[in-house]
Amino acid sequence: MTEAPRARPRRRFRPGRGRAAALPLLLALPLVLGPLGSWLGPTAAEAKAAQPQLSVAMDNGQSSATPGGRSRYTVTVTNLGTAKLKTLRLSQTVPEGARLVSAGSSGKVGRGQVSWTLDVPATGHRTVSTTLEVGSHPAPDLLRLASVACVRATPSGPPLVCATDSDELPAGAAAASAASAASAAPAASSSASVGVTGWSIAAGVAALLAAAVAVLVVRRRRRSAPVRSIAAQPQPEQEPARAGPPQ
C-alpha cells in the first residue's frame, strides 16, 4: 500500500521576529542618508540660515538735484546676526549725469561704481560715504539722479541686499508740472460744461413755465369774452301797451 503524502505544517507568523530583523536596517538608515544628503546639497532652510542677515541704507539728505551741485551720500551696512561678517563686498553706482568727487574708507573706483571690502561685527554696522557732483548740463530727457548700493558675499556673487537714493532733476520737475496741468485741464472743462448745462436746463424750464402761463391766460380770456358781450348788449325798450276802444 502506498501512503498518502503528509501535509506540511504551516509556519506561524511571529511579530517579534520581523521587528527584530528590521531594527538593524533602521539603525543603519541615517548612516546611508547622511552622505547622500550632503551630496545633494543643503536644504532650503539650511541655505537660508547660512546667508548673512544684514541690511543696507543710503541717503544724501535731499530730494532734488541742481546742475553743478554736489551731494554727500552716506551708506550704512548693519549686521543683524550674532556672528561677525567678513569680507563683504559693498558697491555704489555713479549715476548717469554725475561724476564721483571722493570716496571715503579707501573705496576703490571702477567702471561707473565705487566698492569697498568690509568686516561687520555681530549686531554692529559699518558706514562709508561718497561725494557726487551733478553735471552742469544734464541730458534733457534725464528726469532723476538715482544711485544704488548693494552688498554681496563675494565680489562676483548675487546681491544680498540693496538700497537706492533718487533725486529729482529740473527736467523731472518740469515734466511733473506739465503732467499736473494736463490732468487739471479736463477737470476744469468738465466743470464748465456742467455749469453751461445747468443754465441751459434752467432757461428751458423757465420758457416752458412762461408758455404754460400764456396758454392759461388766453383760455381764460376766450371763456370770459362772450359773457362780457352779452352783459354789455343793451336791452330793447318795451313799448307801453295801448288801450283798445271801449266795448
Number of C-alpha atoms within 10 A of each C-alpha: 3 4 5 6 6 6 6 6 6 6 6 6 8 8 8 8 9 10 10 10 10 10 10 10 10 10 10 10 10 12 10 10 11 10 11 11 12 10 9 8 11 12 11 9 8 10 10 11 10 10 11 20 18 19 17 21 18 22 18 17 12 13 13 14 18 17 15 12 12 17 19 16 19 16 21 17 24 18 21 17 15 12 14 14 19 13 14 18 19 26 24 25 19 24 18 16 17 22 16 19 12 15 19 13 13 12 19 13 17 11 7 13 18 20 21 20 20 19 16 21 17 16 15 17 17 14 16 18 18 20 17 20 20 21 16 12 10 19 11 10 10 14 18 20 21 16 21 17 24 23 26 19 18 13 16 8 10 11 16 15 17 17 17 16 17 17 17 17 21 17 16 18 14 12 13 13 12 12 11 11 11 11 11 11 10 11 11 11 11 11 11 12 12 12 11 12 12 12 12 12 11 11 12 12 12 12 11 11 12 11 12 11 10 11 11 10 11 10 10 10 10 10 10 10 10 11 10 10 10 10 9 9 8 8 8 6 6 6 6 6 6 6 6 6 5 4 3
